[in-house]
Amino acid sequence: MTLDLYGFGPALAAGTFMTIKLALSALSLGLVLGLLGALAKTSPYKPLQWLGGSYSTIVRGVPELLWVLLIYFGTV
């Protein structure tokens, strides 16, 4: 059995660029949400501290696979 990739170059390049775009999108969204959560937890205002602590507890307490399933089935 041989592995022949001839003719799949454009599809592989498109897949590579899509993967890079998705990774950068996830990185920027995670950075923004994490920064907002951290700023809320360190805020001098009690309601913001509570909101940041609740967000942190929920996000850290739910397994990643469950997040993937919730996002996938929740948006379809």
C-alpha positions in Angstrom: 0.0 0.0 0.0 1.4 3.4 -1.0 0.5 6.8 0.2 0.1 9.2 -2.8 -0.5 12.8 -1.9 -0.2 14.1 -5.5 -3.0 16.5 -6.3 -3.9 17.2 -2.7 -1.6 20.1 -2.3 -4.3 22.9 -2.5 -6.6 21.0 -0.1 -3.8 20.5 2.4 -2.7 24.2 2.1 -6.3 25.3 2.7 -6.6 23.0 5.7 -3.4 24.4 7.1 -4.5 28.0 6.8 -7.9 27.2 8.3 -6.2 25.5 11.2 -4.0 28.5 11.8 -7.0 30.9 11.6 -9.0 28.8 14.0 -6.1 28.6 16.5 -5.5 32.4 16.3 -9.2 33.1 16.8 -9.4 30.7 19.8 -6.2 32.3 21.3 -7.6 35.8 21.0 -11.0 34.9 22.4 -9.4 33.0 25.3 -7.0 35.9 26.0 -9.8 38.4 26.1 -12.1 36.3 28.3 -9.3 35.4 30.6 -8.2 39.0 30.9 -11.7 40.1 31.7 -12.1 37.4 34.3 -8.8 38.2 35.9 -9.6 41.9 36.0 -13.1 41.1 37.5 -11.5 38.9 40.2 -9.1 41.6 41.2 -11.6 44.4 41.1 -12.3 46.3 44.3 -16.1 46.0 43.7 -17.7 43.0 45.3 -20.2 42.2 42.5 -17.4 42.1 40.0 -15.3 39.9 42.3 -18.3 37.5 42.6 -18.8 37.5 38.9 -15.2 36.8 38.1 -15.0 34.1 40.8 -18.2 32.4 39.5 -16.9 32.5 35.9 -13.6 31.1 37.0 -15.2 28.3 39.0 -17.6 27.3 36.2 -15.0 27.3 33.4 -12.4 25.4 35.4 -14.9 23.0 36.9 -16.4 21.8 33.6 -14.4 19.2 31.6 -13.2 20.3 28.2 -15.0 17.6 26.3 -18.3 18.8 27.8 -17.5 22.4 26.7 -16.9 21.1 23.1 -20.2 19.2 23.1 -22.1 22.1 24.6 -20.8 24.5 22.1 -21.3 22.1 19.1 -24.8 21.0 20.0 -25.7 24.4 21.3 -24.9 26.2 18.1 -26.2 23.6 15.6 
